[in-house]
Amino acid sequence: MKQLDARGLSCPEPVVMLRKAMMSKEAYYEIVVDNLTSKENVTRYAEHQGYQVSVREEAGEYVLTMKKKV
């Protein structure tokens, strides 16, 4: 699983970071963001790329875990 830390970044930077990471074609990714807009945009992008996204909130931050759909 590739883990990314996008805290402190505003869109579109977290999406760009994820897009670059997804070039490795791994089955799982995890990204931490600290604002609602980034959470929504990263979720939308990952789902468009064929990933199932689960989100959990921890201390005002969002941890998004993405799993490639089969």
CHARMM internal coordinates of N, CA and C (Angstrom, degrees):
IC EDIT
DIST 1 N 1 CA 1.4510
DIST 1 CA 1 C 1.5291
ANGL 1 N 1 CA 1 C 108.09
DIST 1 C 2 N 1.3216
ANGL 1 CA 1 C 2 N 114.99
DIHE 1 N 1 CA 1 C 2 N 130.32
DIST 2 N 2 CA 1.4547
ANGL 1 C 2 N 2 CA 120.48
DIHE 1 CA 1 C 2 N 2 CA 176.74
DIST 2 CA 2 C 1.5199
ANGL 2 N 2 CA 2 C 108.06
DIHE 1 C 2 N 2 CA 2 C -91.48
DIST 2 C 3 N 1.3428
ANGL 2 CA 2 C 3 N 117.15
DIHE 2 N 2 CA 2 C 3 N 129.58
DIST 3 N 3 CA 1.4584
ANGL 2 C 3 N 3 CA 122.09
DIHE 2 CA 2 C 3 N 3 CA -178.18
DIST 3 CA 3 C 1.5206
ANGL 3 N 3 CA 3 C 109.64
DIHE 2 C 3 N 3 CA 3 C -111.27
DIST 3 C 4 N 1.3335
ANGL 3 CA 3 C 4 N 115.47
DIHE 3 N 3 CA 3 C 4 N 134.45
DIST 4 N 4 CA 1.4584
ANGL 3 C 4 N 4 CA 121.85
DIHE 3 CA 3 C 4 N 4 CA -178.00
DIST 4 CA 4 C 1.5241
ANGL 4 N 4 CA 4 C 109.61
DIHE 3 C 4 N 4 CA 4 C -125.22
DIST 4 C 5 N 1.3084
ANGL 4 CA 4 C 5 N 115.99
DIHE 4 N 4 CA 4 C 5 N 144.82
DIST 5 N 5 CA 1.4548
ANGL 4 C 5 N 5 CA 121.49
DIHE 4 CA 4 C 5 N 5 CA 178.00
DIST 5 CA 5 C 1.5231
ANGL 5 N 5 CA 5 C 108.01
DIHE 4 C 5 N 5 CA 5 C -118.63
DIST 5 C 6 N 1.3293
ANGL 5 CA 5 C 6 N 116.69
DIHE 5 N 5 CA 5 C 6 N 107.08
DIST 6 N 6 CA 1.4646
ANGL 5 C 6 N 6 CA 121.45
DIHE 5 CA 5 C 6 N 6 CA -178.66
DIST 6 CA 6 C 1.5258
ANGL 6 N 6 CA 6 C 111.25
DIHE 5 C 6 N 6 CA 6 C -111.02
DIST 6 C 7 N 1.3303
ANGL 6 CA 6 C 7 N 116.75
DIHE 6 N 6 CA 6 C 7 N 20.68
DIST 7 N 7 CA 1.4702
ANGL 6 C 7 N 7 CA 119.60
DIHE 6 CA 6 C 7 N 7 CA 177.60
DIST 7 CA 7 C 1.5201
ANGL 7 N 7 CA 7 C 109.74
DIHE 6 C 7 N 7 CA 7 C -63.84
DIST 7 C 8 N 1.3358
ANGL 7 CA 7 C 8 N 114.95
DIHE 7 N 7 CA 7 C 8 N 138.37
DIST 8 N 8 CA 1.4501
ANGL 7 C 8 N 8 CA 120.08
DIHE 7 CA 7 C 8 N 8 CA 178.99
DIST 8 CA 8 C 1.5218
ANGL 8 N 8 CA 8 C 113.65
DIHE 7 C 8 N 8 CA 8 C 86.09
DIST 8 C 9 N 1.3245
ANGL 8 CA 8 C 9 N 117.20
DIHE 8 N 8 CA 8 C 9 N -5.00
DIST 9 N 9 CA 1.4624
ANGL 8 C 9 N 9 CA 120.80
DIHE 8 CA 8 C 9 N 9 CA 179.33
DIST 9 CA 9 C 1.5198
ANGL 9 N 9 CA 9 C 109.73
DIHE 8 C 9 N 9 CA 9 C -100.88
DIST 9 C 10 N 1.3171
ANGL 9 CA 9 C 10 N 116.50
DIHE 9 N 9 CA 9 C 10 N 144.13
DIST 10 N 10 CA 1.4620
ANGL 9 C 10 N 10 CA 119.80
DIHE 9 CA 9 C 10 N 10 CA 176.64
DIST 10 CA 10 C 1.5231
ANGL 10 N 10 CA 10 C 108.79
DIHE 9 C 10 N 10 CA 10 C -107.47
DIST 10 C 11 N 1.3044
ANGL 10 CA 10 C 11 N 115.97
DIHE 10 N 10 CA 10 C 11 N 157.70
DIST 11 N 11 CA 1.4590
ANGL 10 C 11 N 11 CA 121.25
DIHE 10 CA 10 C 11 N 11 CA -178.35
DIST 11 CA 11 C 1.5156
ANGL 11 N 11 CA 11 C 110.09
DIHE 10 C 11 N 11 CA 11 C -62.76
DIST 11 C 12 N 1.3102
ANGL 11 CA 11 C 12 N 115.95
DIHE 11 N 11 CA 11 C 12 N 142.42
DIST 12 N 12 CA 1.4663
ANGL 11 C 12 N 12 CA 128.61
DIHE 11 CA 11 C 12 N 12 CA 13.48
DIST 12 CA 12 C 1.5272
ANGL 12 N 12 CA 12 C 114.45
DIHE 11 C 12 N 12 CA 12 C -95.48
DIST 12 C 13 N 1.3206
ANGL 12 CA 12 C 13 N 119.33
DIHE 12 N 12 CA 12 C 13 N 11.09
DIST 13 N 13 CA 1.4669
ANGL 12 C 13 N 13 CA 120.99
DIHE 12 CA 12 C 13 N 13 CA -174.50
DIST 13 CA 13 C 1.5313
ANGL 13 N 13 CA 13 C 114.79
DIHE 12 C 13 N 13 CA 13 C -55.84
DIST 13 C 14 N 1.3545
ANGL 13 CA 13 C 14 N 120.80
DIHE 13 N 13 CA 13 C 14 N -44.82
DIST 14 N 14 CA 1.4670
ANGL 13 C 14 N 14 CA 118.86
DIHE 13 CA 13 C 14 N 14 CA 178.16
DIST 14 CA 14 C 1.5363
ANGL 14 N 14 CA 14 C 113.07
DIHE 13 C 14 N 14 CA 14 C -62.16
DIST 14 C 15 N 1.3280
ANGL 14 CA 14 C 15 N 116.63
DIHE 14 N 14 CA 14 C 15 N -36.43
DIST 15 N 15 CA 1.4701
ANGL 14 C 15 N 15 CA 119.91
DIHE 14 CA 14 C 15 N 15 CA 178.67
DIST 15 CA 15 C 1.5232
ANGL 15 N 15 CA 15 C 109.98
DIHE 14 C 15 N 15 CA 15 C -67.90
DIST 15 C 16 N 1.3161
ANGL 15 CA 15 C 16 N 117.52
DIHE 15 N 15 CA 15 C 16 N -42.16
DIST 16 N 16 CA 1.4661
ANGL 15 C 16 N 16 CA 121.41
DIHE 15 CA 15 C 16 N 16 CA 178.38
DIST 16 CA 16 C 1.5281
ANGL 16 N 16 CA 16 C 110.22
DIHE 15 C 16 N 16 CA 16 C -62.82
DIST 16 C 17 N 1.3272
ANGL 16 CA 16 C 17 N 116.33
DIHE 16 N 16 CA 16 C 17 N -41.66
DIST 17 N 17 CA 1.4668
ANGL 16 C 17 N 17 CA 121.42
DIHE 16 CA 16 C 17 N 17 CA 178.02
DIST 17 CA 17 C 1.5322
ANGL 17 N 17 CA 17 C 110.66
DIHE 16 C 17 N 17 CA 17 C -60.47
DIST 17 C 18 N 1.3321
ANGL 17 CA 17 C 18 N 116.01
DIHE 17 N 17 CA 17 C 18 N -44.51
DIST 18 N 18 CA 1.4626
ANGL 17 C 18 N 18 CA 120.30
DIHE 17 CA 17 C 18 N 18 CA 179.26
DIST 18 CA 18 C 1.5214
ANGL 18 N 18 CA 18 C 110.91
DIHE 17 C 18 N 18 CA 18 C -66.66
DIST 18 C 19 N 1.3262
ANGL 18 CA 18 C 19 N 117.08
DIHE 18 N 18 CA 18 C 19 N -42.02
DIST 19 N 19 CA 1.4689
ANGL 18 C 19 N 19 CA 120.58
DIHE 18 CA 18 C 19 N 19 CA -179.50
DIST 19 CA 19 C 1.5269
ANGL 19 N 19 CA 19 C 110.08
DIHE 18 C 19 N 19 CA 19 C -59.16
DIST 19 C 20 N 1.3258
ANGL 19 CA 19 C 20 N 117.24
DIHE 19 N 19 CA 19 C 20 N -43.98
DIST 20 N 20 CA 1.4703
ANGL 19 C 20 N 20 CA 120.71
DIHE 19 CA 19 C 20 N 20 CA 178.53
DIST 20 CA 20 C 1.5269
ANGL 20 N 20 CA 20 C 110.90
DIHE 19 C 20 N 20 CA 20 C -63.63
DIST 20 C 21 N 1.3345
ANGL 20 CA 20 C 21 N 116.62
DIHE 20 N 20 CA 20 C 21 N -42.06
DIST 21 N 21 CA 1.4675
ANGL 20 C 21 N 21 CA 120.45
DIHE 20 CA 20 C 21 N 21 CA 179.83
DIST 21 CA 21 C 1.5245
ANGL 21 N 21 CA 21 C 111.01
DIHE 20 C 21 N 21 CA 21 C -64.38
DIST 21 C 22 N 1.3333
ANGL 21 CA 21 C 22 N 116.74
DIHE 21 N 21 CA 21 C 22 N -36.30
DIST 22 N 22 CA 1.4650
ANGL 21 C 22 N 22 CA 120.72
DIHE 21 CA 21 C 22 N 22 CA -177.39
DIST 22 CA 22 C 1.5286
ANGL 22 N 22 CA 22 C 113.03
DIHE 21 C 22 N 22 CA 22 C -69.98
DIST 22 C 23 N 1.3109
ANGL 22 CA 22 C 23 N 117.12
DIHE 22 N 22 CA 22 C 23 N -8.90
DIST 23 N 23 CA 1.4657
ANGL 22 C 23 N 23 CA 119.56
DIHE 22 CA 22 C 23 N 23 CA 174.84
DIST 23 CA 23 C 1.5202
ANGL 23 N 23 CA 23 C 111.25
DIHE 22 C 23 N 23 CA 23 C -65.16
DIST 23 C 24 N 1.3278
ANGL 23 CA 23 C 24 N 117.09
DIHE 23 N 23 CA 23 C 24 N -19.47
DIST 24 N 24 CA 1.4642
ANGL 23 C 24 N 24 CA 121.08
DIHE 23 CA 23 C 24 N 24 CA 178.59
DIST 24 CA 24 C 1.5210
ANGL 24 N 24 CA 24 C 111.73
DIHE 23 C 24 N 24 CA 24 C -78.75
DIST 24 C 25 N 1.3388
ANGL 24 CA 24 C 25 N 116.62
DIHE 24 N 24 CA 24 C 25 N -9.79
DIST 25 N 25 CA 1.4755
ANGL 24 C 25 N 25 CA 123.32
DIHE 24 CA 24 C 25 N 25 CA 175.47
DIST 25 CA 25 C 1.5318
ANGL 25 N 25 CA 25 C 113.55
DIHE 24 C 25 N 25 CA 25 C 57.86
DIST 25 C 26 N 1.3249
ANGL 25 CA 25 C 26 N 117.03
DIHE 25 N 25 CA 25 C 26 N 39.87
DIST 26 N 26 CA 1.4625
ANGL 25 C 26 N 26 CA 120.42
DIHE 25 CA 25 C 26 N 26 CA 176.95
DIST 26 CA 26 C 1.5264
ANGL 26 N 26 CA 26 C 110.05
DIHE 25 C 26 N 26 CA 26 C -78.89
DIST 26 C 27 N 1.3141
ANGL 26 CA 26 C 27 N 116.28
DIHE 26 N 26 CA 26 C 27 N 163.27
DIST 27 N 27 CA 1.4648
ANGL 26 C 27 N 27 CA 120.83
DIHE 26 CA 26 C 27 N 27 CA -178.72
DIST 27 CA 27 C 1.5260
ANGL 27 N 27 CA 27 C 112.15
DIHE 26 C 27 N 27 CA 27 C -84.07
DIST 27 C 28 N 1.3328
ANGL 27 CA 27 C 28 N 117.64
DIHE 27 N 27 CA 27 C 28 N -23.05
DIST 28 N 28 CA 1.4672
ANGL 27 C 28 N 28 CA 121.78
DIHE 27 CA 27 C 28 N 28 CA -176.52
DIST 28 CA 28 C 1.5274
ANGL 28 N 28 CA 28 C 110.50
DIHE 27 C 28 N 28 CA 28 C -133.30
DIST 28 C 29 N 1.3287
ANGL 28 CA 28 C 29 N 114.49
DIHE 28 N 28 CA 28 C 29 N 141.56
DIST 29 N 29 CA 1.4583
ANGL 28 C 29 N 29 CA 121.87
DIHE 28 CA 28 C 29 N 29 CA 173.80
DIST 29 CA 29 C 1.5159
ANGL 29 N 29 CA 29 C 108.18
DIHE 28 C 29 N 29 CA 29 C -139.69
DIST 29 C 30 N 1.3256
ANGL 29 CA 29 C 30 N 115.71
DIHE 29 N 29 CA 29 C 30 N 152.80
DIST 30 N 30 CA 1.4564
ANGL 29 C 30 N 30 CA 120.88
DIHE 29 CA 29 C 30 N 30 CA 173.87
DIST 30 CA 30 C 1.5187
ANGL 30 N 30 CA 30 C 107.14
DIHE 29 C 30 N 30 CA 30 C -137.31
DIST 30 C 31 N 1.3304
ANGL 30 CA 30 C 31 N 116.29
DIHE 30 N 30 CA 30 C 31 N 132.85
DIST 31 N 31 CA 1.4542
ANGL 30 C 31 N 31 CA 121.26
DIHE 30 CA 30 C 31 N 31 CA 179.27
DIST 31 CA 31 C 1.5226
ANGL 31 N 31 CA 31 C 109.02
DIHE 30 C 31 N 31 CA 31 C -134.30
DIST 31 C 32 N 1.3245
ANGL 31 CA 31 C 32 N 115.66
DIHE 31 N 31 CA 31 C 32 N 139.18
DIST 32 N 32 CA 1.4634
ANGL 31 C 32 N 32 CA 121.63
DIHE 31 CA 31 C 32 N 32 CA 177.87
DIST 32 CA 32 C 1.5216
ANGL 32 N 32 CA 32 C 107.65
DIHE 31 C 32 N 32 CA 32 C -108.18
DIST 32 C 33 N 1.3372
ANGL 32 CA 32 C 33 N 116.17
DIHE 32 N 32 CA 32 C 33 N 126.13
DIST 33 N 33 CA 1.4637
ANGL 32 C 33 N 33 CA 121.96
DIHE 32 CA 32 C 33 N 33 CA 176.23
DIST 33 CA 33 C 1.5288
ANGL 33 N 33 CA 33 C 107.95
DIHE 32 C 33 N 33 CA 33 C -126.69
DIST 33 C 34 N 1.3338
ANGL 33 CA 33 C 34 N 115.68
DIHE 33 N 33 CA 33 C 34 N 161.35
DIST 34 N 34 CA 1.4669
ANGL 33 C 34 N 34 CA 118.16
DIHE 33 CA 33 C 34 N 34 CA -175.92
DIST 34 CA 34 C 1.5279
ANGL 34 N 34 CA 34 C 113.47
DIHE 33 C 34 N 34 CA 34 C -122.93
DIST 34 C 35 N 1.3426
ANGL 34 CA 34 C 35 N 116.16
DIHE 34 N 34 CA 34 C 35 N 19.39
DIST 35 N 35 CA 1.4625
ANGL 34 C 35 N 35 CA 117.82
DIHE 34 CA 34 C 35 N 35 CA 175.00
DIST 35 CA 35 C 1.5213
ANGL 35 N 35 CA 35 C 110.62
DIHE 34 C 35 N 35 CA 35 C -147.54
DIST 35 C 36 N 1.3066
ANGL 35 CA 35 C 36 N 115.15
DIHE 35 N 35 CA 35 C 36 N 153.37
DIST 36 N 36 CA 1.4592
ANGL 35 C 36 N 36 CA 122.41
DIHE 35 CA 35 C 36 N 36 CA -173.98
DIST 36 CA 36 C 1.5222
ANGL 36 N 36 CA 36 C 112.33
DIHE 35 C 36 N 36 CA 36 C -63.39
DIST 36 C 37 N 1.3123
ANGL 36 CA 36 C 37 N 118.22
DIHE 36 N 36 CA 36 C 37 N -39.87
DIST 37 N 37 CA 1.4679
ANGL 36 C 37 N 37 CA 120.84
DIHE 36 CA 36 C 37 N 37 CA -179.24
DIST 37 CA 37 C 1.5244
ANGL 37 N 37 CA 37 C 110.90
DIHE 36 C 37 N 37 CA 37 C -61.79
DIST 37 C 38 N 1.3159
ANGL 37 CA 37 C 38 N 117.21
DIHE 37 N 37 CA 37 C 38 N -44.49
DIST 38 N 38 CA 1.4634
ANGL 37 C 38 N 38 CA 120.49
DIHE 37 CA 37 C 38 N 38 CA 178.37
DIST 38 CA 38 C 1.5225
ANGL 38 N 38 CA 38 C 110.74
DIHE 37 C 38 N 38 CA 38 C -63.91
DIST 38 C 39 N 1.3252
ANGL 38 CA 38 C 39 N 116.66
DIHE 38 N 38 CA 38 C 39 N -40.77
DIST 39 N 39 CA 1.4727
ANGL 38 C 39 N 39 CA 119.97
DIHE 38 CA 38 C 39 N 39 CA 178.01
DIST 39 CA 39 C 1.5177
ANGL 39 N 39 CA 39 C 110.45
DIHE 38 C 39 N 39 CA 39 C -58.21
DIST 39 C 40 N 1.3278
ANGL 39 CA 39 C 40 N 117.14
DIHE 39 N 39 CA 39 C 40 N -46.83
DIST 40 N 40 CA 1.4603
ANGL 39 C 40 N 40 CA 121.01
DIHE 39 CA 39 C 40 N 40 CA -178.09
DIST 40 CA 40 C 1.5271
ANGL 40 N 40 CA 40 C 111.61
DIHE 39 C 40 N 40 CA 40 C -67.29
DIST 40 C 41 N 1.3339
ANGL 40 CA 40 C 41 N 117.60
DIHE 40 N 40 CA 40 C 41 N -43.72
DIST 41 N 41 CA 1.4613
ANGL 40 C 41 N 41 CA 120.42
DIHE 40 CA 40 C 41 N 41 CA -178.31
DIST 41 CA 41 C 1.5231
ANGL 41 N 41 CA 41 C 112.76
DIHE 40 C 41 N 41 CA 41 C -68.56
DIST 41 C 42 N 1.3320
ANGL 41 CA 41 C 42 N 117.29
DIHE 41 N 41 CA 41 C 42 N -40.76
DIST 42 N 42 CA 1.4630
ANGL 41 C 42 N 42 CA 120.89
DIHE 41 CA 41 C 42 N 42 CA 177.86
DIST 42 CA 42 C 1.5327
ANGL 42 N 42 CA 42 C 109.78
DIHE 41 C 42 N 42 CA 42 C -65.47
DIST 42 C 43 N 1.3213
ANGL 42 CA 42 C 43 N 116.90
DIHE 42 N 42 CA 42 C 43 N -42.10
DIST 43 N 43 CA 1.4709
ANGL 42 C 43 N 43 CA 120.78
DIHE 42 CA 42 C 43 N 43 CA 177.93
DIST 43 CA 43 C 1.5207
ANGL 43 N 43 CA 43 C 110.40
DIHE 42 C 43 N 43 CA 43 C -59.55
DIST 43 C 44 N 1.3202
ANGL 43 CA 43 C 44 N 116.48
DIHE 43 N 43 CA 43 C 44 N -48.34
DIST 44 N 44 CA 1.4635
ANGL 43 C 44 N 44 CA 121.22
DIHE 43 CA 43 C 44 N 44 CA -178.93
DIST 44 CA 44 C 1.5315
ANGL 44 N 44 CA 44 C 110.96
DIHE 43 C 44 N 44 CA 44 C -60.50
DIST 44 C 45 N 1.3243
ANGL 44 CA 44 C 45 N 117.33
DIHE 44 N 44 CA 44 C 45 N -44.54
DIST 45 N 45 CA 1.4555
ANGL 44 C 45 N 45 CA 121.34
DIHE 44 CA 44 C 45 N 45 CA -179.53
DIST 45 CA 45 C 1.5333
ANGL 45 N 45 CA 45 C 110.94
DIHE 44 C 45 N 45 CA 45 C -63.60
DIST 45 C 46 N 1.3314
ANGL 45 CA 45 C 46 N 116.74
DIHE 45 N 45 CA 45 C 46 N -47.08
DIST 46 N 46 CA 1.4666
ANGL 45 C 46 N 46 CA 120.49
DIHE 45 CA 45 C 46 N 46 CA -178.19
DIST 46 CA 46 C 1.5306
ANGL 46 N 46 CA 46 C 111.18
DIHE 45 C 46 N 46 CA 46 C -62.41
DIST 46 C 47 N 1.3266
ANGL 46 CA 46 C 47 N 116.84
DIHE 46 N 46 CA 46 C 47 N -42.85
DIST 47 N 47 CA 1.4692
ANGL 46 C 47 N 47 CA 119.94
DIHE 46 CA 46 C 47 N 47 CA 178.74
DIST 47 CA 47 C 1.5184
ANGL 47 N 47 CA 47 C 110.40
DIHE 46 C 47 N 47 CA 47 C -63.34
DIST 47 C 48 N 1.3163
ANGL 47 CA 47 C 48 N 117.35
DIHE 47 N 47 CA 47 C 48 N -38.43
DIST 48 N 48 CA 1.4672
ANGL 47 C 48 N 48 CA 121.60
DIHE 47 CA 47 C 48 N 48 CA 178.20
DIST 48 CA 48 C 1.5357
ANGL 48 N 48 CA 48 C 110.92
DIHE 47 C 48 N 48 CA 48 C -64.58
DIST 48 C 49 N 1.3314
ANGL 48 CA 48 C 49 N 116.84
DIHE 48 N 48 CA 48 C 49 N -27.90
DIST 49 N 49 CA 1.4583
ANGL 48 C 49 N 49 CA 121.73
DIHE 48 CA 48 C 49 N 49 CA 179.10
DIST 49 CA 49 C 1.5278
ANGL 49 N 49 CA 49 C 112.47
DIHE 48 C 49 N 49 CA 49 C -87.43
DIST 49 C 50 N 1.3369
ANGL 49 CA 49 C 50 N 117.07
DIHE 49 N 49 CA 49 C 50 N 3.03
DIST 50 N 50 CA 1.4641
ANGL 49 C 50 N 50 CA 120.42
DIHE 49 CA 49 C 50 N 50 CA 176.57
DIST 50 CA 50 C 1.5142
ANGL 50 N 50 CA 50 C 115.10
DIHE 49 C 50 N 50 CA 50 C 92.34
DIST 50 C 51 N 1.3183
ANGL 50 CA 50 C 51 N 117.56
DIHE 50 N 50 CA 50 C 51 N 25.33
DIST 51 N 51 CA 1.4661
ANGL 50 C 51 N 51 CA 121.89
DIHE 50 CA 50 C 51 N 51 CA 179.40
DIST 51 CA 51 C 1.5181
ANGL 51 N 51 CA 51 C 110.49
DIHE 50 C 51 N 51 CA 51 C -109.78
DIST 51 C 52 N 1.3198
ANGL 51 CA 51 C 52 N 115.17
DIHE 51 N 51 CA 51 C 52 N 144.79
DIST 52 N 52 CA 1.4623
ANGL 51 C 52 N 52 CA 121.71
DIHE 51 CA 51 C 52 N 52 CA 172.07
DIST 52 CA 52 C 1.5290
ANGL 52 N 52 CA 52 C 105.95
DIHE 51 C 52 N 52 CA 52 C -90.26
DIST 52 C 53 N 1.3262
ANGL 52 CA 52 C 53 N 116.62
DIHE 52 N 52 CA 52 C 53 N 130.71
DIST 53 N 53 CA 1.4645
ANGL 52 C 53 N 53 CA 120.95
DIHE 52 CA 52 C 53 N 53 CA -173.82
DIST 53 CA 53 C 1.5225
ANGL 53 N 53 CA 53 C 110.24
DIHE 52 C 53 N 53 CA 53 C -113.91
DIST 53 C 54 N 1.3188
ANGL 53 CA 53 C 54 N 115.83
DIHE 53 N 53 CA 53 C 54 N 131.28
DIST 54 N 54 CA 1.4657
ANGL 53 C 54 N 54 CA 120.36
DIHE 53 CA 53 C 54 N 54 CA 171.23
DIST 54 CA 54 C 1.5287
ANGL 54 N 54 CA 54 C 106.79
DIHE 53 C 54 N 54 CA 54 C -119.93
DIST 54 C 55 N 1.3337
ANGL 54 CA 54 C 55 N 114.81
DIHE 54 N 54 CA 54 C 55 N 142.47
DIST 55 N 55 CA 1.4673
ANGL 54 C 55 N 55 CA 120.78
DIHE 54 CA 54 C 55 N 55 CA -175.02
DIST 55 CA 55 C 1.5143
ANGL 55 N 55 CA 55 C 109.09
DIHE 54 C 55 N 55 CA 55 C -125.15
DIST 55 C 56 N 1.3189
ANGL 55 CA 55 C 56 N 115.63
DIHE 55 N 55 CA 55 C 56 N 136.02
DIST 56 N 56 CA 1.4608
ANGL 55 C 56 N 56 CA 119.47
DIHE 55 CA 55 C 56 N 56 CA 170.90
DIST 56 CA 56 C 1.5223
ANGL 56 N 56 CA 56 C 107.26
DIHE 55 C 56 N 56 CA 56 C -131.84
DIST 56 C 57 N 1.3147
ANGL 56 CA 56 C 57 N 115.05
DIHE 56 N 56 CA 56 C 57 N 144.53
DIST 57 N 57 CA 1.4588
ANGL 56 C 57 N 57 CA 120.32
DIHE 56 CA 56 C 57 N 57 CA -178.96
DIST 57 CA 57 C 1.5140
ANGL 57 N 57 CA 57 C 108.72
DIHE 56 C 57 N 57 CA 57 C -102.31
DIST 57 C 58 N 1.3309
ANGL 57 CA 57 C 58 N 115.65
DIHE 57 N 57 CA 57 C 58 N 132.11
DIST 58 N 58 CA 1.4582
ANGL 57 C 58 N 58 CA 121.80
DIHE 57 CA 57 C 58 N 58 CA 179.50
DIST 58 CA 58 C 1.5212
ANGL 58 N 58 CA 58 C 108.68
DIHE 57 C 58 N 58 CA 58 C -135.36
DIST 58 C 59 N 1.3006
ANGL 58 CA 58 C 59 N 117.34
DIHE 58 N 58 CA 58 C 59 N 112.09
DIST 59 N 59 CA 1.4680
ANGL 58 C 59 N 59 CA 123.21
DIHE 58 CA 58 C 59 N 59 CA 175.41
DIST 59 CA 59 C 1.5263
ANGL 59 N 59 CA 59 C 112.80
DIHE 58 C 59 N 59 CA 59 C 52.41
DIST 59 C 60 N 1.3273
ANGL 59 CA 59 C 60 N 116.19
DIHE 59 N 59 CA 59 C 60 N 45.02
DIST 60 N 60 CA 1.4611
ANGL 59 C 60 N 60 CA 120.66
DIHE 59 CA 59 C 60 N 60 CA 177.29
DIST 60 CA 60 C 1.5092
ANGL 60 N 60 CA 60 C 114.83
DIHE 59 C 60 N 60 CA 60 C 81.02
DIST 60 C 61 N 1.3198
ANGL 60 CA 60 C 61 N 117.09
DIHE 60 N 60 CA 60 C 61 N 4.02
DIST 61 N 61 CA 1.4623
ANGL 60 C 61 N 61 CA 121.79
DIHE 60 CA 60 C 61 N 61 CA 176.56
DIST 61 CA 61 C 1.5194
ANGL 61 N 61 CA 61 C 108.68
DIHE 60 C 61 N 61 CA 61 C -115.14
DIST 61 C 62 N 1.3136
ANGL 61 CA 61 C 62 N 115.73
DIHE 61 N 61 CA 61 C 62 N 156.81
DIST 62 N 62 CA 1.4590
ANGL 61 C 62 N 62 CA 121.01
DIHE 61 CA 61 C 62 N 62 CA -179.83
DIST 62 CA 62 C 1.5179
ANGL 62 N 62 CA 62 C 109.48
DIHE 61 C 62 N 62 CA 62 C -113.23
DIST 62 C 63 N 1.3272
ANGL 62 CA 62 C 63 N 115.67
DIHE 62 N 62 CA 62 C 63 N 129.06
DIST 63 N 63 CA 1.4530
ANGL 62 C 63 N 63 CA 121.57
DIHE 62 CA 62 C 63 N 63 CA 176.27
DIST 63 CA 63 C 1.5246
ANGL 63 N 63 CA 63 C 106.36
DIHE 62 C 63 N 63 CA 63 C -107.76
DIST 63 C 64 N 1.3277
ANGL 63 CA 63 C 64 N 116.54
DIHE 63 N 63 CA 63 C 64 N 114.46
DIST 64 N 64 CA 1.4552
ANGL 63 C 64 N 64 CA 122.22
DIHE 63 CA 63 C 64 N 64 CA -178.62
DIST 64 CA 64 C 1.5183
ANGL 64 N 64 CA 64 C 108.64
DIHE 63 C 64 N 64 CA 64 C -104.78
DIST 64 C 65 N 1.3135
ANGL 64 CA 64 C 65 N 116.15
DIHE 64 N 64 CA 64 C 65 N 124.85
DIST 65 N 65 CA 1.4516
ANGL 64 C 65 N 65 CA 121.91
DIHE 64 CA 64 C 65 N 65 CA 177.69
DIST 65 CA 65 C 1.5188
ANGL 65 N 65 CA 65 C 107.48
DIHE 64 C 65 N 65 CA 65 C -111.63
DIST 65 C 66 N 1.3105
ANGL 65 CA 65 C 66 N 116.39
DIHE 65 N 65 CA 65 C 66 N 128.11
DIST 66 N 66 CA 1.4541
ANGL 65 C 66 N 66 CA 122.10
DIHE 65 CA 65 C 66 N 66 CA -177.14
DIST 66 CA 66 C 1.5114
ANGL 66 N 66 CA 66 C 110.50
DIHE 65 C 66 N 66 CA 66 C -116.31
DIST 66 C 67 N 1.3183
ANGL 66 CA 66 C 67 N 116.03
DIHE 66 N 66 CA 66 C 67 N 133.27
DIST 67 N 67 CA 1.4577
ANGL 66 C 67 N 67 CA 122.38
DIHE 66 CA 66 C 67 N 67 CA 179.27
DIST 67 CA 67 C 1.5248
ANGL 67 N 67 CA 67 C 107.88
DIHE 66 C 67 N 67 CA 67 C -126.25
DIST 67 C 68 N 1.3165
ANGL 67 CA 67 C 68 N 116.69
DIHE 67 N 67 CA 67 C 68 N 130.21
DIST 68 N 68 CA 1.4687
ANGL 67 C 68 N 68 CA 121.49
DIHE 67 CA 67 C 68 N 68 CA -179.25
DIST 68 CA 68 C 1.5310
ANGL 68 N 68 CA 68 C 109.05
DIHE 67 C 68 N 68 CA 68 C -64.75
DIST 68 C 69 N 1.3410
ANGL 68 CA 68 C 69 N 114.96
DIHE 68 N 68 CA 68 C 69 N 129.70
DIST 69 N 69 CA 1.4636
ANGL 68 C 69 N 69 CA 119.60
DIHE 68 CA 68 C 69 N 69 CA 176.16
DIST 69 CA 69 C 1.5090
ANGL 69 N 69 CA 69 C 108.89
DIHE 68 C 69 N 69 CA 69 C -73.43
DIST 69 C 70 N 1.3250
ANGL 69 CA 69 C 70 N 116.66
DIHE 69 N 69 CA 69 C 70 N 143.54
DIST 70 N 70 CA 1.4653
ANGL 69 C 70 N 70 CA 120.98
DIHE 69 CA 69 C 70 N 70 CA -179.83
DIST 70 CA 70 C 1.4944
ANGL 70 N 70 CA 70 C 112.50
DIHE 69 C 70 N 70 CA 70 C -93.82
END
COOR INIT
IC SEED 1 N 1 CA 1 C
IC BUILD
